[in-house]
Amino acid sequence: ETELDSLILQYQDHCSAFKNDFREAGWPACAYSVSKVGVNAYTRILQHQLESEGMESVVVNAIHPGSRHSKISQESPLTPADAAKSVICVALLSDPCDHPRGKFIWHDLQIIDWDQGSLKGMWA
């Protein structure tokens, strides 16, 4: 968690008006992408922390509901009602829940291995 916080703060520092050297430092131009990676990484970190503290009944996952975002995409493969269904499915996982835990889940409930370079299923 501390390392992730440090990385995000480094990105913020490189994007400041005083520096504005994020590209030279190897960061992408899109802050949204950096924030999504941060959320996905923290999801896994938090799940691991909860389990190591004996809180196995708490499950943390991140989900992309396929929603519309005016600055990124005007279109969505889903209606808002269908997007809500995927969120509800993930929120109502069985208890106890062995899987998925600490995962990034796409709107069609596929688990995306974003950290392994696999984006399979994201734009099917």
RALINFEN-V834624 format. One record per backbone hydrogen bond with DSSP energy under -1.0 kcal/mol. CO is the residue of the C=O (numbers start at 1). NH is the residue of the N-H. If there is no record, write none. Layout:
CO|NH, CO|NH
//
This chain:
1|5, 2|6, 3|7, 4|8, 5|9, 6|10, 7|11, 8|12, 9|13, 10|14, 11|15, 13|16, 14|21, 16|20, 21|25, 22|27, 23|26, 30|34, 31|35, 32|36, 33|37, 34|38, 35|39, 36|40, 37|41, 38|42, 39|43, 40|44, 41|45, 42|46, 43|47, 44|48, 45|49, 46|50, 47|51, 48|52, 49|53, 50|55, 51|54, 55|58, 60|102, 62|105, 69|73, 73|69, 79|83, 80|84, 81|85, 82|86, 83|87, 84|88, 85|89, 86|90, 87|91, 88|92, 90|93, 103|62, 104|112, 105|64, 106|109, 110|106, 112|114, 113|116, 113|118, 114|117, 119|122
//
